């Protein structure tokens, strides 16, 4: 997913971090559209976002790998653990 560069207009919390007014950050296209609509941010005219530390990039990659492994694993349905009762009708 391509991230979009934004500049914060006000102080707010986004993606578990506190963003200060004037700070450049990246957001998903969906989040960017919402943040611009509620006037918390505007699209960065320079199109640059602050560089993330290499450790954060590696951590995100590991998470993606784990998510893919979990999503590709076959889903095994749990066996029914209770006995069905015979349904009888009254005559």
Phi, psi and omega in degrees: 000132180279132180268152181247136180279133180227160173240128181288135176265334180223164174286133176198169179261132178214132177052049176064022176220155181270123180258129179267154178302134180091349181283141177267136180209170179249146177216158176294157180305321180295311179295322180299315180299319181292314181297324177290320182295323180268009175060039172265339182208166173225159181293134181291117181297329179282337179077012179257143173244157179298138181290137178272149176296151183299325181298320180293323179293317179295320180298317179297321179297319178296319178298317179298320179298316180296316179300317179296319180296320180292318183290333180276344181293138179294142181271123181253120181287140178288141178283149180295130185257003180239159180271132176289141176266140178291131179267125179239150179258148178279141179269000000 
